[in-house]
Amino acid sequence: MAEKKHSAMALLDILIQYSDEDHILSTRQLLDHLKNTYDLDLERRTLYSNIDILEQAGYVISRYEDNGKGYYLEEKQFDKSEVLLLCNAIHSSHFISDKQSTRLINKLLKTLSRYEASEFRGNVYMPNNQKTPSQELMYNISLVSEAIRDNKLIQFSYMRYNLDKKMEARREEPYIVEPRYIVYADTRPYLIATNRKYYDFVHYRLDRISRAVILDEKAKELPKDKDAYEYARNRLFMFAGETETVMFRCEDSIIDQMIDIFGTDVSIIRQDDGYFALRVATSKTGARYLAQQFMDKIEILEPEDLRQEFKKELEDTLRKYKK
């Protein structure tokens, strides 16, 4: 049984769960819900006083005198479209495990009335077989954020799949890095870090970090000209390697995909034959991977050494299929 001094919070919970614009509660229904859910027997005067308290706390409640029917919570933390967007984003994110996705989605749905929440369950809980098995992502985000705030080094194991489809450490000795930023690139969250011996950025997928701990050692001061998002933007598909300028010749039909990948700031040169030239700064590995993904739509124009490397890869691949 809830104490009467907590009745305002109990009323708020009832308004969140059972009311919306299409499900307006009368005074009698509010009192019945409070009795059945919290075993609270309130007088009407106390109920109205609690509504006043909630409004003074910033909650927007539509009253009988406003709508002629009763009471409902007019403004909630999120509206239906925002919850649907967030739930779908969580569900489709491969780097959030099934267990963590379910927990987050349930929390979001609880910000809506049960009637609104029921509309989303069939859409949200479709299987996503690409979910990571790692349960450490949320912990890693919290720990890395704390280490960045306190300018401390972190130590962790970095995981990968083996041929048995199980996660295992890439090497026996732990990684020790200076965490600098968390960025989202290629639909995944990455830790951007520096090494204790040099200032060049390196990156690690946060969902592949395991057994992370914060060390007592302080990180070196980061030069002001270092830009983590510039680093991530120039690492196409987050492949490591030196960055250089690459020119592609692309069919007009893939302009949407190129803008999705590179953004609207990318340098595009119109051509008159159904093609456009695309100039980007990226790693050679990332450039080759992009050319592979759109093999019939993209041609590497320059630099010449990269063009020849990719040509050799294609020739080597063709020989495999001639056997």
Protein Blocks (a to p, Z undefined) as FASTA:
>chain_A
ZZfklmmmmmmmmmmmmgcfklccdfklmmmmmmmmnopacdfklmmmmmmmmmmnopac
ddfklnonmccdfbdfbdfklmmmmmmmmmmmmklcfklmmmmmmmmmmmpcfklmmmmm
mmmmpccfkbcfbfklmmmmmmmmmmmmnopacddddddddfkopacdfbfbdcddddfb
dcdeehiacdddddfkbmbdcdddfklgghiacdfbdcddddfkbcfklmmmmmgghiac
ddddddddddfklmmmmmmmnopmbccdddfeopacddddddfklmmmmmmmmmmlcccf
bdfklmmmmmmmmmmmmmmmmZZ
